[in-house]
Amino acid sequence: MSYNWQQEGWPEFEFTPGIIEDVQLKFLLKSGKSSGRYSGITEEKKDQLLVDILLSEAIKTSEIEGEFLSRVDVMSSLKKNLGIHEEQPRLVKDHRAKGIAKLMVAVRQSWKAPLSETMLFSWHEMLMEGNRYIKAGEWRKGTEPMQVVSGALGKEIVHFEAPPSERVKNEMDRFISWFNSTAPEVEKAILNPILRSALVHLYFESIHPFEDGNGRIGRALAEKALHQGVDQPILISLSQVIEAQRQLYYDQLKQAQQSLQVDSWLLYFADVVMKAQEKVEELIEFSLQKTKLFDSFSKELNERELKALNRMLDEGPDGFEGGMNAKKYMSLTEASKATATRDLQHLRDLGIFVAEGGGRSVRYQVNLQS
């Protein structure tokens, strides 16, 4: 079996003209709608919404690679990098949380800038912050093949083998040149932003230029291409959709890396983008409801109740795992059992919390419709 980079014609991908043109129109309409909602809210709410969306992308792009980070650590790091003031800044010790937050913000803030080797090395250094085992900010080296494998030791299955390290420099020079030459308003512009984004991701992942971090940087590049395609940084989290069906992503990528004919990959990726837009619409609604909740009730809540509510909402639209109960509330706020019970009842009486279960197993979830 040969891989795409070994085939005659590489890296000229082949696809049916117009295969995802209808999706492009839907994408542009949805992007305009989301941007319109975003531009119509206050600066404070914009900050919170942006943090919510970047947080989702940061957490999920890490989970795809098997890294499970603290949401509150990543959120605090995002706010710091965005220059958003926190009344009680959190001391974040996890370098992975710091690194992915820096990357998310850098990609968004440099969306319009041409791609360069320096930019990619900088992104890699951010991502590998605190990692002593990876040579950050340089292309991979060595004679060992770069393989994507699965299975037990001695029974490994090779899903993909990237070009040898000695080819990476030339391959990436060509990739960077292609990326910049296909941007809007240049000579070889690819005007369909989804088409360009899909090709960017596949092309980059097929080179696999770094020792580690290729998936996360490849998804960041896909989002950069989408930003450039609509001439503004859009609100989107591709990784949230990809992570939900991770195996399908790997299967589609594996299939696409065996041929230069990429119709199936384009259809898959277009579906990811559209679902990601739907998720963003949910996040926008969640963020606006969250802000409305605090605007309505913040003056009626004590410091403990506000802390607990903030902690629950930091988990995003999927909710606080297992719900809140007296034991968790006592641990989080350092309140006595009597105080915890009284606070929880107060939150329930206000309609902010809704109870699930009963007796000693009662737990509470936030009611954003309150």
C-alpha positions in Angstrom: 0.0 0.0 0.0 1.3 3.5 -0.9 0.4 6.7 0.8 -0.6 9.9 -0.9 2.8 11.6 -0.6 4.3 8.6 -2.4 2.0 8.8 -5.4 2.6 10.5 -8.7 1.0 14.0 -8.6 1.5 14.7 -4.9 0.5 17.2 -3.5 -2.1 17.9 -6.2 -5.3 16.6 -4.7 -8.1 15.5 -7.0 -11.8 16.1 -6.3 -15.1 16.6 -8.1 -15.6 20.3 -8.9 -18.4 21.9 -6.9 -18.8 18.9 -4.7 -19.4 21.0 -1.6 -20.6 24.3 -3.1 -24.0 23.9 -1.5 -22.4 23.6 1.9 -20.4 26.7 1.3 -23.5 28.8 0.9 -25.0 27.4 4.2 -21.7 28.0 5.9 -21.4 31.6 4.9 -25.0 32.3 5.9 -24.5 30.7 9.3 -21.2 32.5 9.8 -22.9 35.8 9.1 -25.7 35.1 11.5 -23.3 34.1 14.3 -21.1 37.1 13.7 -24.2 39.4 13.8 -25.3 38.0 17.2 -21.7 38.5 18.5 -21.3 42.0 17.3 -24.7 43.0 18.8 -23.7 42.3 22.4 -21.7 44.2 25.0 -17.9 44.0 25.2 -18.1 42.2 28.5 -20.4 39.6 27.1 -18.2 39.3 24.0 -15.3 38.5 26.2 -17.2 35.7 28.0 -18.5 34.3 24.8 -15.1 34.2 23.1 -13.6 32.5 26.2 -16.4 29.9 26.1 -15.8 29.0 22.5 -12.0 29.0 22.7 -12.3 26.9 25.9 -14.4 24.3 24.0 -11.8 24.1 21.2 -8.9 23.9 23.6 -10.4 21.2 25.7 -11.6 19.0 22.8 -8.6 19.3 20.6 -6.5 18.1 23.6 -8.9 15.2 24.3 -8.6 14.0 20.7 -5.0 13.4 21.5 -5.7 11.8 24.9 -5.0 14.8 27.1 -7.6 15.7 29.6 -7.1 19.2 31.0 -8.8 21.1 33.8 -11.4 23.4 32.3 -10.8 26.0 35.0 -7.0 26.0 34.4 -7.5 26.4 30.6 -10.2 29.1 31.2 -7.9 31.1 33.5 -5.0 30.8 31.0 -7.3 31.9 28.1 -8.4 35.0 30.1 -4.8 35.9 30.9 -3.7 35.6 27.3 -6.8 37.6 26.1 -6.1 40.3 28.7 -9.4 39.7 30.5 -9.2 40.7 34.2 -10.1 38.2 36.8 -10.9 39.3 40.4 -9.2 36.2 41.8 -6.7 35.0 39.2 -6.0 31.3 39.4 -2.4 30.0 39.7 -2.1 27.6 36.8 0.7 25.1 37.2 -0.3 22.8 34.3 2.0 23.7 31.4 -0.3 21.9 29.0 -3.2 24.1 29.9 -1.0 27.2 29.5 0.3 26.0 26.2 -3.0 25.2 24.5 -4.5 28.5 25.7 -1.6 30.4 24.2 -2.1 28.6 20.9 -5.8 29.2 20.7 -5.4 32.9 21.3 -2.4 33.2 18.9 -4.3 31.5 16.1 -7.2 33.8 16.5 -5.1 37.0 16.8 -2.9 36.2 13.8 -5.6 34.8 11.5 -4.9 37.3 8.7 -1.1 37.0 8.8 0.6 34.9 6.1 1.7 31.5 7.3 5.5 31.1 7.9 7.9 28.6 9.4 8.5 31.1 12.2 4.8 31.1 13.0 4.5 27.3 13.0 7.6 27.0 15.2 6.2 29.5 17.6 2.9 27.6 17.8 4.7 24.4 18.4 6.8 25.9 21.2 3.5 27.1 22.9 2.0 23.7 22.6 5.0 21.9 24.0 5.6 24.3 26.9 7.1 22.4 29.8 7.6 19.2 27.8 11.2 18.2 28.3 11.0 15.2 26.0 10.0 17.0 22.8 12.3 19.2 20.7 9.9 22.2 20.3 10.0 24.7 17.6 11.7 22.6 14.9 10.9 20.0 12.3 11.2 16.4 13.3 14.6 14.7 12.8 16.0 11.3 12.9 15.9 8.2 10.8 13.0 6.4 12.5 9.8 6.4 10.5 7.0 8.7 11.7 4.1 6.3 12.0 0.5 6.5 13.3 -0.1 3.2 15.0 -2.5 1.4 17.3 -2.6 -2.0 19.0 -0.6 -3.8 21.7 3.2 -3.9 21.7 4.3 -6.4 19.1 0.9 -6.4 17.4 0.9 -2.8 16.2 -1.2 -1.8 13.2 0.3 0.9 11.1 -2.4 3.3 9.9 -0.1 5.8 8.2 3.6 6.5 7.7 4.6 10.1 7.0 7.4 11.3 4.7 10.9 10.6 6.1 12.4 13.4 8.2 14.9 14.4 5.5 12.0 15.4 3.3 10.1 17.5 5.9 11.9 20.8 5.3 11.2 20.8 1.6 7.6 19.5 2.0 6.8 22.2 4.6 8.4 25.0 2.4 6.0 23.9 -0.4 3.1 23.6 2.0 3.6 27.1 3.4 3.9 28.5 -0.1 0.7 26.7 -1.1 -1.2 27.9 2.0 -0.4 31.5 1.3 -0.9 31.3 -2.5 -4.4 29.8 -2.0 -5.6 32.5 0.4 -8.3 34.9 -0.7 -7.3 37.7 -3.1 -4.1 36.1 -4.3 -3.2 34.4 -7.5 -4.3 30.8 -6.8 -7.0 31.6 -4.3 -9.4 28.8 -3.3 -12.6 30.8 -2.8 -14.6 28.1 -1.0 -13.3 28.4 2.6 -14.5 24.8 3.6 -12.7 23.3 0.6 -9.4 25.1 1.5 -9.7 24.3 5.2 -10.3 20.6 4.4 -7.3 20.5 2.1 -5.1 22.4 4.5 -5.8 19.9 7.3 -5.2 16.8 5.2 -2.1 18.2 3.5 -0.5 19.2 6.8 -1.4 15.9 8.6 0.0 14.0 5.7 3.4 15.6 6.1 3.3 15.3 10.0 6.2 17.7 10.3 6.6 17.7 14.1 7.7 15.1 16.6 4.4 15.7 18.5 1.4 18.1 18.3 0.6 17.6 14.6 -3.1 17.0 15.2 -3.7 20.1 17.3 -1.7 22.4 15.0 -3.3 20.8 12.0 -6.8 21.6 13.4 -5.6 25.2 14.3 -4.5 25.6 10.6 -7.9 24.4 9.4 -9.6 27.2 11.5 -7.1 29.8 10.3 -8.1 28.9 6.8 -11.8 29.3 7.7 -11.1 32.7 9.3 -9.3 33.9 6.1 -12.1 32.5 3.9 -14.7 34.9 5.4 -12.2 37.7 6.0 -12.7 37.8 9.8 -12.1 35.6 12.8 -15.2 33.5 13.1 -16.7 31.7 16.1 -16.2 28.0 15.6 -14.9 24.8 17.3 -14.1 22.0 14.9 -12.6 19.8 17.6 -15.8 19.6 19.6 -17.5 17.8 16.7 -14.4 15.7 15.8 -13.9 14.5 19.3 -17.6 13.3 19.6 -16.9 10.8 16.8 -13.1 10.5 17.1 -12.9 7.1 15.4 -14.8 8.4 12.3 -12.2 11.2 12.1 -9.3 8.8 12.2 -11.0 6.5 9.7 -11.7 9.3 7.2 -8.2 10.7 7.6 -6.6 7.3 7.1 -8.7 6.7 3.9 -7.8 10.1 2.5 -4.1 9.6 3.1 -4.1 6.6 0.8 -5.1 8.4 -2.3 -5.0 11.8 -4.0 -8.7 11.6 -4.8 -10.3 13.2 -1.8 -14.1 13.5 -2.5 -15.0 11.4 0.6 -12.7 13.5 2.8 -14.3 16.8 1.6 -17.8 15.6 2.2 -16.8 14.4 5.7 -15.0 17.6 6.6 -17.9 19.8 5.3 -20.2 17.9 7.6 -17.9 18.6 10.5 -17.8 22.3 9.7 -21.6 22.5 9.6 -22.1 20.6 12.8 -19.4 22.8 14.4 -21.4 25.9 13.5 -24.5 24.4 15.1 -22.5 23.8 18.3 -21.3 27.4 18.2 -24.9 28.5 18.0 -25.6 26.4 21.1 -22.6 28.0 22.9 -23.7 31.5 22.0 -27.1 30.8 23.4 -25.6 29.2 26.5 -23.2 32.2 27.0 -26.0 34.7 26.6 -28.3 32.8 29.0 -25.5 32.6 31.6 -24.9 36.3 31.4 -28.7 37.0 31.8 -28.8 34.7 34.8 -26.0 36.6 36.6 -27.5 39.9 35.6 -30.9 38.9 37.2 -29.7 37.2 40.4 -26.1 38.3 41.3 -27.3 40.8 43.9 -29.5 38.2 45.6 -26.7 35.6 46.0 -24.0 35.4 48.6 -20.3 34.8 47.9 -20.6 31.1 48.4 -23.6 30.7 46.1 -21.9 32.8 43.4 -18.7 30.7 43.6 -20.7 27.4 43.3 -22.8 28.7 40.4 -19.7 30.0 38.6 -18.0 26.6 39.0 -21.0 24.7 37.6 -21.4 27.0 34.6 -17.7 26.7 33.9 -18.4 23.2 32.7 -20.3 24.5 29.7 -23.6 23.6 28.1 -23.2 19.9 28.9 -23.6 20.7 32.6 -21.9 19.9 35.8 -21.1 16.2 35.9 -23.2 14.4 38.6 -24.9 17.7 39.6 -24.3 19.7 42.8 -25.0 18.2 46.2 -24.4 19.2 49.8 -21.1 17.3 50.0 -19.7 18.9 46.8 -21.0 22.3 47.9 -19.3 22.0 51.3 -16.0 21.0 49.7 -16.1 23.8 47.1 -17.2 26.7 49.5 -15.8 25.4 52.8 -19.3 25.8 54.3 -20.8 23.8 57.1 -23.4 21.2 56.3 -26.2 23.4 57.7 -25.0 26.4 55.7 -24.7 24.3 52.5 -28.2 22.9 52.9 -29.6 26.4 53.5 -27.7 27.9 50.4 -28.8 25.1 48.2 -32.4 25.6 49.3 -32.1 29.3 48.6 -30.8 28.6 45.1 -33.7 26.2 44.5 -36.3 28.7 45.8 -35.0 31.3 43.4 -35.4 28.8 40.6 -31.7 28.9 39.7 -31.3 25.2 40.8 -33.6 22.4 39.9 -33.5 19.2 42.0 -33.0 15.7 40.6 -33.6 12.6 42.7 -34.6 12.9 46.4 -33.6 12.3 50.0 -29.9 11.9 50.5 -29.3 11.4 46.8 -30.8 14.7 45.8 -28.6 16.7 43.4 -29.0 20.0 41.6 -28.5 21.3 38.1 -28.5 24.9 36.9 -31.8 26.1 35.4 -30.7 28.6 32.7 -34.3 29.4 31.9 -34.9 30.8 35.4 
